[in-house]
């Protein structure tokens, strides 16, 4: 029984150390103008255009190598 418990703990420890660490969640805010049915921008009371803003995750762009031509 002790051997099974010991082997189970070793397997769990090995899998936890092998898990990848999550990258930092960088976000940025993206705003888009609100438009009515005709495609014209909607104005606020102040005369500014109304905007919808959302938080978007920024992904790291990976560089690759070109495929050689035959």
MDAnalysis code that builds the backbone (N, CA, C; Angstrom):
import MDAnalysis as mda
import numpy as np

u = mda.Universe.empty(210, n_residues=70, atom_resindex=np.repeat(np.arange(70), 3), trajectory=True)
u.add_TopologyAttr("name", ["N", "CA", "C"] * 70)
u.add_TopologyAttr("resid", np.arange(1, 71))
u.add_TopologyAttr("resname", ["UNK", "UNK", "UNK", "UNK", "UNK", "UNK", "UNK", "UNK", "UNK", "UNK", "UNK", "UNK", "UNK", "UNK", "UNK", "UNK", "UNK", "UNK", "UNK", "UNK", "UNK", "UNK", "UNK", "UNK", "UNK", "UNK", "UNK", "UNK", "UNK", "UNK", "UNK", "UNK", "UNK", "UNK", "UNK", "UNK", "UNK", "UNK", "UNK", "UNK", "UNK", "UNK", "UNK", "UNK", "UNK", "UNK", "UNK", "UNK", "UNK", "UNK", "UNK", "UNK", "UNK", "UNK", "UNK", "UNK", "UNK", "UNK", "UNK", "UNK", "UNK", "UNK", "UNK", "UNK", "UNK", "UNK", "UNK", "UNK", "UNK", "UNK"])
u.atoms.positions = np.array([
    [0.826, -1.192, 0.000],
    [0.000, 0.000, 0.000],
    [0.870, 1.255, 0.000],
    [1.993, 1.186, 0.754],
    [2.880, 2.347, 0.814],
    [3.528, 2.594, -0.543],
    [3.840, 1.535, -1.275],
    [4.466, 1.686, -2.582],
    [3.501, 2.348, -3.574],
    [2.226, 1.982, -3.494],
    [1.222, 2.564, -4.394],
    [1.043, 4.046, -4.088],
    [0.957, 4.402, -2.805],
    [0.800, 5.799, -2.419],
    [2.026, 6.615, -2.826],
    [3.212, 6.069, -2.633],
    [4.435, 6.762, -2.995],
    [4.522, 6.966, -4.510],
    [4.198, 5.940, -5.279],
    [4.244, 6.063, -6.736],
    [3.194, 7.052, -7.234],
    [2.028, 7.077, -6.594],
    [0.978, 8.022, -6.971],
    [1.432, 9.458, -6.707],
    [2.080, 9.695, -5.576],
    [2.565, 11.035, -5.261],
    [3.654, 11.467, -6.243],
    [4.505, 10.560, -6.657],
    [5.562, 10.886, -7.616],
    [4.956, 11.248, -8.965],
    [3.946, 10.503, -9.399],
    [3.289, 10.780, -10.685],
    [2.597, 12.140, -10.644],
    [1.909, 12.439, -9.542],
    [1.217, 13.724, -9.420],
    [2.228, 14.870, -9.417],
    [3.319, 14.720, -8.705],
    [4.343, 15.762, -8.657],
    [4.969, 15.979, -10.030],
    [5.189, 14.905, -10.769],
    [5.787, 15.027, -12.093],
    [4.842, 15.728, -13.066],
    [3.564, 15.451, -12.989],
    [2.610, 16.085, -13.908],
    [2.416, 17.552, -13.562],
    [2.451, 17.906, -12.286],
    [2.277, 19.303, -11.913],
    [3.471, 20.148, -12.331],
    [4.654, 19.596, -12.294],
    [5.830, 20.362, -12.705],
    [5.920, 20.454, -14.218],
    [5.280, 19.555, -14.953],
    [5.362, 19.554, -16.410],
    [4.317, 20.463, -17.055],
    [3.344, 20.980, -16.284],
    [2.314, 21.832, -16.854],
    [2.913, 23.160, -17.287],
    [2.502, 23.680, -18.453],
    [3.037, 24.965, -18.902],
    [2.475, 26.104, -18.063],
    [3.279, 27.123, -17.885],
    [2.863, 28.294, -17.118],
    [2.101, 29.212, -18.055],
    [0.954, 29.704, -17.604],
    [0.140, 30.580, -18.438],
    [0.839, 31.915, -18.632],
    [0.784, 32.425, -19.850],
    [1.408, 33.713, -20.153],
    [0.586, 34.831, -19.531],
    [1.215, 35.968, -19.336],
    [0.499, 37.094, -18.758],
    [-0.614, 37.517, -19.717],
    [-1.750, 37.803, -19.154],
    [-2.911, 38.166, -19.963],
    [-2.873, 39.660, -20.235],
    [-2.255, 40.030, -21.340],
    [-2.208, 41.430, -21.712],
    [-3.466, 41.749, -22.507],
    [-4.123, 42.830, -22.129],
    [-5.330, 43.249, -22.833],
    [-5.177, 44.707, -23.229],
    [-5.929, 45.080, -24.235],
    [-5.986, 46.487, -24.599],
    [-7.432, 46.818, -24.937],
    [-7.759, 48.084, -24.861],
    [-9.125, 48.517, -25.097],
    [-9.272, 48.968, -26.545],
    [-10.307, 48.434, -27.219],
    [-10.580, 48.780, -28.610],
    [-11.960, 49.406, -28.672],
    [-12.047, 50.596, -29.258],
    [-13.325, 51.310, -29.353],
    [-13.745, 51.445, -30.809],
    [-15.050, 51.249, -31.057],
    [-15.621, 51.353, -32.400],
    [-16.791, 52.313, -32.333],
    [-16.910, 53.202, -33.325],
    [-18.014, 54.159, -33.360],
    [-19.342, 53.438, -33.577],
    [-20.391, 53.920, -32.885],
    [-21.735, 53.372, -33.039],
    [-22.375, 54.043, -34.245],
    [-23.006, 53.240, -35.117],
    [-23.656, 53.779, -36.316],
    [-25.119, 53.364, -36.330],
    [-25.973, 54.215, -36.918],
    [-27.387, 53.888, -37.019],
    [-27.640, 53.046, -38.265],
    [-28.907, 52.828, -38.602],
    [-29.253, 51.967, -39.736],
    [-28.721, 52.501, -41.065],
    [-28.628, 53.819, -41.182],
    [-28.171, 54.435, -42.427],
    [-26.650, 54.451, -42.544],
    [-25.936, 54.091, -41.479],
    [-24.483, 54.083, -41.508],
    [-23.863, 55.380, -41.019],
    [-24.692, 56.275, -40.472],
    [-24.181, 57.545, -39.951],
    [-23.828, 57.372, -38.470],
    [-22.771, 58.047, -37.996],
    [-22.393, 57.921, -36.576],
    [-23.436, 58.544, -35.655],
    [-23.663, 57.910, -34.497],
    [-24.619, 58.387, -33.509],
    [-23.904, 59.382, -32.605],
    [-24.559, 60.515, -32.286],
    [-23.964, 61.569, -31.462],
    [-24.557, 61.536, -30.053],
    [-23.734, 61.919, -29.045],
    [-24.193, 62.071, -27.661],
    [-24.805, 63.455, -27.482],
    [-25.189, 63.762, -26.223],
    [-25.710, 65.091, -25.913],
    [-24.645, 66.162, -26.148],
    [-23.388, 65.801, -25.908],
    [-22.291, 66.754, -26.029],
    [-21.886, 66.981, -27.488],
    [-22.352, 66.168, -28.404],
    [-21.990, 66.283, -29.807],
    [-20.859, 65.355, -30.215],
    [-20.362, 64.555, -29.261],
    [-19.302, 63.593, -29.573],
    [-19.927, 62.319, -30.130],
    [-19.170, 61.596, -30.944],
    [-19.680, 60.332, -31.466],
    [-19.669, 59.281, -30.367],
    [-20.724, 58.511, -30.308],
    [-20.858, 57.450, -29.304],
    [-19.999, 56.263, -29.723],
    [-19.353, 55.594, -28.735],
    [-18.462, 54.489, -29.045],
    [-18.768, 53.274, -28.174],
    [-18.565, 52.094, -28.745],
    [-18.606, 50.838, -27.992],
    [-17.170, 50.416, -27.765],
    [-16.785, 50.195, -26.498],
    [-15.415, 49.809, -26.173],
    [-15.409, 48.416, -25.565],
    [-14.402, 47.609, -25.950],
    [-14.254, 46.242, -25.450],
    [-12.803, 45.997, -25.088],
    [-12.583, 45.083, -24.137],
    [-11.240, 44.643, -23.777],
    [-10.887, 43.451, -24.654],
    [-9.722, 43.497, -25.327],
    [-9.303, 42.450, -26.247],
    [-7.948, 41.919, -25.799],
    [-7.782, 40.589, -25.818],
    [-6.499, 39.985, -25.476],
    [-5.505, 40.223, -26.605],
    [-4.264, 40.504, -26.221],
    [-3.194, 40.699, -27.198],
    [-2.402, 39.405, -27.261],
    [-2.340, 38.802, -28.448],
    [-1.626, 37.545, -28.625],
    [-0.238, 37.817, -29.195],
    [0.724, 37.016, -28.783],
    [2.081, 37.156, -29.287],
    [2.140, 36.597, -30.706],
    [2.712, 37.369, -31.608],
    [2.820, 36.932, -32.990],
    [4.100, 36.119, -33.138],
    [3.968, 34.922, -33.654],
    [5.114, 34.044, -33.828],
    [5.646, 34.156, -35.242],
    [6.960, 34.143, -35.357],
    [7.581, 34.202, -36.671],
    [7.916, 32.789, -37.132],
    [7.741, 32.550, -38.401],
    [8.037, 31.235, -38.950],
    [9.044, 31.340, -40.079],
    [9.447, 30.205, -40.556],
    [10.381, 30.194, -41.688],
    [9.588, 29.940, -42.967],
    [10.123, 30.440, -44.071],
    [9.459, 30.257, -45.349],
    [9.590, 28.814, -45.818],
    [8.588, 28.364, -46.555],
    [8.624, 27.019, -47.108],
    [9.487, 27.055, -48.362],
    [10.477, 26.179, -48.475],
    [11.347, 26.209, -49.660],
    [10.575, 25.804, -50.911],
    [10.869, 26.523, -52.020],
    [10.212, 26.219, -53.293],
    [10.965, 25.087, -53.990],
    [10.232, 24.238, -54.663],
    [10.850, 23.088, -55.361],
    [11.293, 23.481, -56.729],
])
